[in-house]
Amino acid sequence: MSAKSGVNMDQELLKGVEELMNKPVIDGKCPGIYATLFQGEEVLIEKGIGQYKVGQGAPTADTSFRIASCTKSFTIAALLVLRDRGALDLNQPITDFVEEYRFSQISTYKTIPTVGQLAAMSSGLPSDDPWADRQESISGQALREIVSRGVHTTSNPGAIYQYSNLGFALLGQVIERASGRDFREFVTSEILKPLGMSGSGFDKELFAPDRVAVGYRKSGENWLELPFTSSGAFSCIGGLFSSARDLRTWAQWMHSALVPNAKNSGPLSAQSRHSMQQIVTSSPFNTHLATVPSNAHRAFGYGLGLFVEFDPKYGQFVSHSGGYPGFSSHMRWHVPTGLSVVVLENATYSGAWATATGILDYALEKMGYELPLEDKWPHTLELAKQADLLVRNWSSTLADEIFEENVDMDVPYGERQSSITALIAEVGGLSASSMLNEVKTASDSPLHFVWDIPGKSGSLRCEIRLNPITPIRIQTLNVKKAEA
């Protein structure tokens, strides 16, 4: 399928998706899983497998799991709500909000990062998952005391991607200082409640015991139940509980900012949500963070609280993973179709990212999805026809009609005509066909057109690119001999 919206899921495809959903429990990676594949408000398939608590039943769409680092997108949404209200600027140094921020003696780089660099994972702070996962319950005062002793920095701010949980914990302090409110209360009242996410919050006591998944780690052949940590200053890195139903709402809302002419809705503008889902800091490919080894060809980076991938065949994906003692989570959506997946598992680092990525890639492959070619504007096709006539029979009068002034300035008409005449001779003269033989995969926008003109002993490859203003004209004409 190549349509930009709408999906056609046959029963064979859905059966394959279901098998992928079952696999983590069958393979013993986690006691329980809840997985859902959806597009917009339409749930295509969803399933709870295994046990939300060992000895109990399967999780449901309303079972709340610790979603770990998927929380980071909620942290950024809160940050941008305050930015949009004028309460902070992403270009402010972190010391405007956390005066205690200091560098360690062994740090080579000692430039203060901005709030935006912390949000984009380019603050210079190193990766810190195992340590940070155990800091959730500390107080804001304790966090400030930690950074006052000196943080290690391993690169200049803005230089490279490094996944820093400490950096996001500091963003929680920014939110509290800018809003004058507790981070958790701000996210709950300003983000969760307006979106109707009643199955989400920072304290398991908010939910009935049979509505909360229990986390485990494997000990030999047994599942060892892990205690819940209490909420604190590091909750903004991964402390949110949420259900599959709520994360569907979140994914739909985020994706709605990426459609043409997106409308404002909910607590954050479409423009700000859009900015979260564009690469700010590029990153080397990393299987642990977002994708699987077979997708190593994808361009990959961090936006603001979300990962972004670009695949040559499928286009853009947006996602985030979560790994926490006792839990693994992943949410992911395919931008061109809106096809989305959420996977929640109740075991330490069990690999929900691999399950979710496998489900979405499998669905797109079985649907036969490929990025549609850009539709050419009528003006582009008409100017291509005029350029085709010009190549066949040069006319300075026609050139003046269809070209911007830069074309003659870049390469004078006389020189262009001589070059084209020589190329025509090289291919033994041109065919008399009036049809444009478009080279579809070479055109990259509605204002770009590439076509071949056949000759007796080869072809000419012609390319035009149009200007960005009215009246619309050609700003680029390239003609060369096409490779065999």
N, C-alpha and C positions, 0 to 999 in steps of 0.2 A: 504494500500500500504506500502511496506517496502523497496522500492528502495531508494538509497541515492540521486538520482537526478531524475528530471522529475516528473510531477504531472498529475493526471487524474481528471479533474474537470467536473463532469456531471452537467446538467442544474439544477437539484434539489439542489445540493450543492451550486451552484452559486446563486440560488434564496435565500437560507438561509443566505448567506453572504450579499446579497443586503438588506435583512430585517434588519440585524444587523447594516449596514451602515445608513439606514433610521432612526433607532430608536432614536438617540439623538435629532434630529429635531422634530420628532413626539412627543417625551416625553417633549419637551420644554426646553431641556438643553442648547440649543444654537440656534441662528438664522440660521446658516449655517455650513455645513461640507463638506470637500472633503476627500474621502477615496479611497485608491487604494491597491489592492492585486496583487502581481507580483512575478515572479521568474526570476532572471537575467533580460534580456531585454524584456521578454514576460509579457505583462500586461494581467492578467487573468480577472480582473474586476476593474473598476474604476467608480466613480460617484460623482457628486456634487449635494448636496441637500440643499434646503432652500435658504438663501440669503447671499451673501458676504457682503452686506450692506442692512439694513432694507429698504424695498421698491424697491430693485434692484433684479437682477437675481441671479441664483445659481453660486457658485464659480466653476472655471475650474481647469484643471491640471496646468495652468499657473498663477493662482491667488496666490499672495504672502501673506503669513500669518506671524505674529510674531511667531517664533517657540520656543521662550523662552529657557528653559534649554537644549533643543536639541543642542543649540549653543555650549555647553560645549565640545562636541566631536570635533568641529572645532577648539576650543581653544587648545585642547590637540594636534591635528594634527599640528598646527602651532608650538607649543612648541617642538614637536618631530622633526619637520623639522630642527629647530635650534639646537637641541641636536645632530642630525645626522651630521650636518655641523661642529660640534665642538664648537659652540658658547656658550654652557652651558652644565652643568652636572646636572642630576636630584638629585644627592646627595649633591649639594651645599645648604647651608642654605639660607633661604629667605632673610636674612639680606645682602647677597652679592649683592642683586638687589634692595631691599627696606630697606635702612639703618634705616629708621624711625620706623621699627617694634619694638614695646614695649609691655610688659605685664602689665595688670592692677594690682592694689594693691591687689585685691581680688582673683586673679588667684592662684590656688594651684600649678599648673604645669607650670614651667618656662624654658622649654627646647625649643630652637629655632627649628622649623620644617624645613625640607628640601623641595625643590621644588617638588620632587617626592611625598612626603607625602601630600602636598597640592593638587596635581593632583589626588591622590588616596583617597581623602576624609578621611585622617587619621591624620590631622595636629594638633588635639587637640582643634581646634576652634569649637564652638557649631553650631547647625543648626539655620538657620536665614532667612527662606524664606520670611515672610511678610515684614520684615525690608528691606532686600536686594532688593526686587522687586521694591522699590521706590527710589533706589539710582542710577539708570542707568545713569542719565545725569551729575553726578558730574565729576569734572576734576580729572586728575591723581594727581595733587597737593593736591586737597581736600581729596582724598583717603589717601594719605600719611600723611596728617595732622590728619585724623581720627585715623590711627593706631599708630601714635606717642603719642596719648593721652592714649594708653593702651588698648589692646584687652584682652577679657576674654578667658581663656583656661580651659577646663573641663576634660582633660585627657592628658596623655603623648603622644607625637607624635608617630605615628605608632601603637598605642595600640588598638584603636577601630574605627569603622566607625561613622562619623558624617558628615552630608551633609552641607558643608560650602560654601555658595556663596561668602562670603568675601575672603575665600581662593582662589577661582577662579578669583576674581577681582585682587588679588595680582599676579596671574599668568599672567594676562594681562600686568602688570607692568614689570614682568620678560621678557616677549616677547619684549616689547618696549626697555628695557635696552639692551638686548642681540642683538637685530637686528638694533637698532638705528632708528627704524621707528615706526610710529603710528600703534597700534594693528590692527585697522580696515583696514588700507591700506595694512598691511602685509598679513592678512587673505585673502583679496580680490585678491591681485596680486599673492600670492604664493599658494593659495588653490582653491579659487572659479574659477578664470579665467582658470587655467590649466585644470580643470575638466569640463569646459564649463557650469558652473552653472550661467547662465545669469539672472535667476529669483531670485537670492539671493544677499543680501547686507545689510548694516547697516543703511540705510536711506530710508524711504518710498518714498522720492522724486525721487529716482532712477527709479520708476515705474509709469506708467500711472495710474491715479486715479481709473479707472475701472479694474485695475489689482492688487489692494491691498484690502484685506479683512479688514473691520472695526471691532474693538473689542467692546464687550458689557458686561454689567452685568445685572442680573435680578433685577428689582425694582418693587415689587408687581407682576402684570401681564404684565408689560411693560419692553422693553429692553432699557436700558440707555446706550447711546453711550459714550465711554471713549476716552479721548484725547490720542494721541500718545506721548510718551516721546521721547525726543531727545537723540541721541547717546552720550555716554560718557565713563568714566572709568569702569563702571559696564556692558558695553555692552558685554563683554566677558563671562558673566554669562548667558545671555539670550536675547541679543539685535538683533539677526540676523532675517531678513525677508527671507523666502524661500518658494518655491512652491512645490507641490507634485511631479511635474516632476523632479525638482532638487534633492529632497530628495530620489527619486528612484535612481538617479545617485549615490548619497552618500552611500545609503545602499548597492547597488550593488558593489561599490568599496571597501567598508569595508568588505563585505562578501567574496569578491574574495581573500582576504588575508588568509582565513581560509580553503581553499580547498587544497588537497594534491599537493605538489610541486608548491605552489603559486608563481606567477611571479610578479616582480616589475612593477608597472605602476603608472602613475600620480606623484604627488609631494612628496609622502611619500612611503618608502619601504614597501614591504609586511611584513617583519619582524616587523617593527614598528607598522604597522596597526594591526598585529596579537597581539602584546603586549597590545594594547588598549582593546582587547576583552577577556582578561584572568583575573580572579579574583585576585586582589591585596589586597583588604581589604574585608574580609568576613563581612556579615551583618545579623542581625536578619531579619526575614521575615517582610515586610512592605507593606501593600496593597496600601498605598498612592504613593509609588515610582514606582512600576513596574508591579504588577500582581494582581490577584483576589483571594479572600479567598479560593476558591476551590483548589488553587495551593499552599497552605501553606506548602506542603511537599517538595517543590523545594529548593535546595541549592541556595543561593543568595548572591551576593556581588558586589562590585564596582571594575571595572578595571581601565582604565585611560580615563575618559570622557565618559564612557559607563557602563551600568549595565549588569551583566551576571547572567543567571539562568541555573540550571541543573535540568532536569526533568527525573525521572527514566524510563519513557515510551518514551518520545519524544526526550530526549537529550538536547543539549545546545541551549539557546536563547540569543541574544544580543539586547539591547534596550536602549532607553532613553526617558523620558517624559519631557514635558515642560508645566509649568503653569505660567501665567503672567496676570496682569490686562487686561481683554478683550480677552484672548486667552488660548487655551489648545491644546497640540500637543503630538504625540507619533509616534516613528518609532521603528520597531521591525523586526528581521529576525531570522529564524530557521536555525541553522547552518548545520544540516545534509542534508537538501533539498534545502536551499536557498530561500524557500518560505518566502515572506516578506510583510509587511503591513506598510502603512503610513496613519495616520489620523490627519487632521487639523480642528480645530473647533474655532469659533470666539465668545467665551464667557469665562468669568473668571472661571478657574478651573472646567470646565464642565465635565472632566473625559475622555479625549481622550485616556488615557492609558487603561481604562476599555473596551472601544470600540475596540481598536486595539488588545488587548490581547484576547478578546472574539472572534474576527474574526479569528485570526490565530489558536487559540485552536480549534475552531469549524471546520475549514477547515481540520486540521490534524486528528481530531476525525472522521469526515465523510469520509475521505480518508482511514481510517483504518491504519494510519501510526503507526509503532512501530520501535524503534531502531533495526536495523539488528544486528544479532549476529556476532561477529568477525569471519571472515573466518580463519580457521586454515591453517598454512603453511604445505606443504607436509612433511617437516622434522619433524614437531610436530606429525603428524599422524603416521609416521613411527616409531618414538621413543616411542610413546604410545603403538604401537603394540609390540615392543620389551620389554617394561616395563610390559605389560600384560603377556607375556611369562615368564618373570622373576618372577612375583608374583606367577604364577601357578607352576613353577618349578625352584627354585632358582639355579643360576649358577654364581659363582664368575667371571668366564671368561667373560660371557655376561655382568655382572655388570661393569667390567673394560672397556668394549667396549663402553657402553652407558652413564656411569656416569662421571661427573667431580670429581676431587680428593676430593672435600669437602664432598661428600656424605658419604664416608667411614670414614672421619675424624669426621663428625658430629655425626653419629651413626654407629659403626662398622658393617661390613657385617654380622658377626655371630649373632649379636644382632638383626639386621633387619630380618634375616632369621627366627630366633626363634619366633619373634613377629608375623610375617606373618603366620608361621605354626600354631600358636595358634589361630589366627583369622580364618584361613580356617577351623579348627576343630570346632570353635564356630558356624559357619554357615553350618555345616554338609557337608563340601566338596564343590568344585566349579563345575559349569556346564562346559561342554566341548565346548561351543560355541566359535567360533573364531572371532565373530563380536564384535566390541567395542560399548558398550552401553553408549554413551556420555551423560553426564548431562549438557545440553547445556547452561542453564542459569547460571551455576557456573563458566564457563570459561570466563576470563576477558581480554585476549589478544591472538594474534596469536601464542604465545609461551607458552600458558597455556592450559592444557587439564585435564578434570575431567571425569571419567567414572566409571560405576558400573560393578562388576562381580557377577552374580547371583550364589547363593548357594542353598542348599536344605532347609535351615531354616533361610534364610536371604541373605544379599548381602554385598560385600566389596566395599567401596568407595575408589577409587584410584585417585591420583592427581600427575601430574608432572608439573614442570616449568623448561624451558630451560634457558641456560646461554646466556649472551649478546654478546658473541664473537665467532670467528671461530677457531677451528671446533665446530660445534653446538652439545651440549651434555646436559644431564639432570643434573640440579643443585639441584632439590628438588624432592623427592619421598615420598609421604604420603599415608599410607594405614590404613584404620580403618573400623569398622563395620558401614554400612550405617544405618541411622535411618529408622524405619518403616514408 
